[in-house]
Amino acid sequence: MSIKLEHLNYVYSQGTAYEKKALKDICLEIPHGEFVGIIGHTGSGKSTLIQHLNGLIKATSGALYYNGENIYEEGYHMRELRNQVGLVFQYPEHQLFEIDVMTDVCFGPKNQGLSPEECKQRALEALQLVGLKEKYYQSSPFELSGGQKRRVAIAGVLAMRPKVLVLDEPTAGLDPKGRDDILDQIAYLHRQSDMTVILVSHSMEDIARYADRIIVMNKGTVMYNDAPKKVFEHYQELEKVGLAAPQVTYIMHDLAKRGMPAKTGVTTVEEAADEIMRVLEKKE
């Protein structure tokens, strides 16, 4: 169930005085089962890019293949694509609208034509996957905390059993614990279900910790597309476009400048601790 973009372009307000080229000749492939992080400064095109993945926005030119089929071909079943590629927007709690949590999560499966029994079963499975406690199932979603609302919104997409889960800043506005809880749950879902996960985030630490590969967007183009360690080797170039590497990357480079023979290609706190211990033990 791979996604492939070939020379994809998108122009806002084409043919008007407000015309703006948001995506420029994007060529990407995302194999099934990968956890991909997308980063970029505000206005870089990352949110526009992900809205193409389930057909919410149609490219001005180019092709987008899902499972080998060009979604822009005449007769393509766009509804089926949206069942397969689930998109969770930034501040997903704004997607909540039903009287209680269970009814809200059942909405997607109901639109897929499933029976009430199947909808409820799908909803129960999804709510369990996102770790929401059963005592909240009959509560109004508007009475929940921010983190709980995010879980419900993600469950609403998971209940449709997508093959690809696309999340646009799912932890925006949450406190550190709420952010970690949501991202740990997403990582758990990825491991358990072999689902493709595409995560847009401003947090370099989060992207470094969870993603197998990072796509860096800049001015509507792909600046880097590689493993986290490879991407963050270019931390000075990233700074020039308003981005950065994880804090531990800077710490390790600083230690190296001060004479510690430590590897600088470190992106997580755990890796940094292991590397520092390795150097200290070697000195002893």
N, C-alpha and C positions, 0 to 999 in steps of 0.2 A: 504494500500500500504506500509506495513512495510518492513524494511530491516533487515535481520538476518544473522549474521556470526557465523558459528560453527567451532571451532578449525581450523581457517584459518591460513595457514603458507605461507610465500613467501621467496624464496631464489634467490638472484641475482647471475647470472653467475654460476648456479649449475653445479657441476662436473668439474670446472676449478680451477686454482690456485687463482682466484679472488672471489671465492664463499663467499657470505655474507648472513646471515640470517636476512632479513629486518623485517619480521613479525613473531611472535612466538605465536601460539595457541591463536589466537584472537577469543573471544566469545562476541558478542555484539548484541543488538537488538535496532532498532530505529523505534518506532511506527510512523504511519502517522500523520503529522501535528505538529511534535515537532520541536523546534529550538535547535539544538545541536551545542555546541562549541567543537572544538578539538584543544588542545594545546600540545606543546612538544618542547624540544630543537631541534636544527638542527641535523638531523640524527636519530631522535627518531622513524621515521616510519609513521608519520602522512600523508605526501603527498603520500607515497606508499599505505597507507590504503585507502584513498579516491579514488585513481585511480582504485581500485578494484570494487568500487560501481557501475560503469556503464560498467564494463567489459573491460576497457582499458588495465588493467593488469589481467592476469589469475593466480589464486592462485596455488602454488606448490602442496598444499594439503589442504583438508578441504572443506567446502561448504559455499555458499553464496545464500541465499534465497531472492527473491524479490516477494512480494505478494504471498508467499507460494510456489513458484517454484524455484528449484535449477538452477541457471543460467549456471551451468557446466554440466547439463544433456544433452545428445546427442539430437540434434534437437531443442534446445532452441533458440528462435528468439532474438539474441543479438541486432539486429538493433532496435527492439521494446523497449528493455531495454534502449537503448541510447536515444530514443525518450522520455522515461519516467523519466530518471535520467540525468539531465543536469549538465555538469561540466564546471565551469569557472576557468581557470587556473590563477596562479599568473601572473601579468602583462598581463591581458587579451587583451589589445590593440594589442598585437602581433598576435591575431587571426583575426584582421581586414584586409581585402584585397580588397574589392570591390571599385568601382568608387565613390559611394556616400553612405551615411548612410542608406537610405531606401533600396537600393539594397543589402547592407551587411546584414541587419536584415531579409530580405526576403530569404536569402540563405538557412537557415534551413528548413523552411516550404516548399520551392521549392523542396528540396531533399526528403521531406515526400510525394511528389507527389500531392501537392495541386495546384489548379488553380492559375493563376496570381492574380485574384481578391481576393481569399482567403488569399494568401500570403501577399498581401498589407494590408488587414484588420488585420491579425495577427500582422504584423509589426507595424501598427499604434497603436494598443492596447498595445503592448510591450513597444514602445517608450514613450507612455503616462504614463505607469506604472512606468518606471524608471525616469520620470520627465525631459526628454530632450525636450527642446523647439522646436516647429515646424519649426522655421527659420533655423534649422540645418539639416533638413531631406534630403535636396538635396546637402549638403556640402560634401566634401571629408572627410572621418573619420580621415585622417592624419592631417587635419587642426584644429582639435579640441584640447581642453585642455586635460590634463591627466584624470581629473575626468569625463569629457564628453565622452572620449574614453571608460572609464570603463562602463559608462551607456549604450553605444552602444553595447559593447561586451555582457553585461548582457541581454540586450534586444534581442540580437540574439539568446540567449539560451531560453529566456522566450517565444519568438515567436513560439517555438516548443511545447509550453504548457506542460512542464514537471510536474510531480507530486512531484519530488524531485529536489531541487536546491543545488548543492554542490559548494562551493566557497573556493578556495585556496588563502588565503591572498589577498582578492580583493582590499584592500586599501594600499598595499605596494607602497611606494614612493610618496604618496599623502600628501599634507599639512593637518593640523588638520581640517580645514573647509571641504576640499574635502573628507577626511576620514569620518567625521560625516555625511555629506550629503549622501554618498553612503550607509553607514550602516543604517541610518534612513530610507532610501528608501527600503533597504532589509527587515527591520523590518516591514515596511508598507505593502510590498508585502506578507510577512508571515501572517499578520493579515487579509488582504483582500482576499487572495486566498486559505487559509487553506493549503498552500504548506509546505512540509517538507523542512527545511533549515538546511544545515550542513556547518558550518563556521569554517575554519582553520584560526587561528590568533596568532600572537606573543603578542598582546596587552591584558593584563589581564583585563584592564578596559573595553575594548570593549566586551570581552567574558562575564564578570560579568554583564554588562548592558543589553545584548541582549539574552543570552542563557538561556534556561530552564534547561539544563543539560550540564555538561562538561565531556569530555573524555580526560584524561591526558595520553599521550603516552610517554614511556621511554624505550629506547633500544629495540624497536620492540614489547613491551608488553603494556597492559593496566595497568597503575599504579593506577588511580582513575577513577571512573565512577559514578558521583553523581551530585546533585544540586550544583550550584555555592557556596553557603554558606558552605555546607559540605566539598567541595573540598578545599576551601581556609582556612578552619580550620587547614589544614595540611601545612600551609605556610612554616614552618621550613623544612619539608621534601621536599617540592617543591624546596626550595633554594638549597638543596643538589644535585638536578639534573639540575641545571641551570635555574630554573623558579622562579616565585615569585607570590605573591598575589597582588591585586590592592593596590595602595598607601594608600587609606583610611583605609584598613585593618590594616596596620602597625600603622597608626595614632591612631586608636581606641585602639589597644593593648597598645600603649605607654601611652595614656590617662588613661587607666585602671591601668597600673603600677604606675602612679603618683597619684592614689587615686580617680579618677573620676569613679563613679559606672555606667559606660556605657557598653552596650552590645558590645562585640567585633566581633560578627558575622555579620559584615557590609561589603558590597562589592561595593557600589556605593556612589557617593558624596551626592546624595539626601537622601539616608538612613542615612549617617553619620550626615548630618545637622539635620535631624529629631530626631535622637538619642541624639545628644548634646543638642538640644532645650528641649527635654523631661527631661533630667537630670537637666538642669538649672532651668526649671520651677518648678521642684519638690523641688529644694533647696529653692526657693523663697517662 
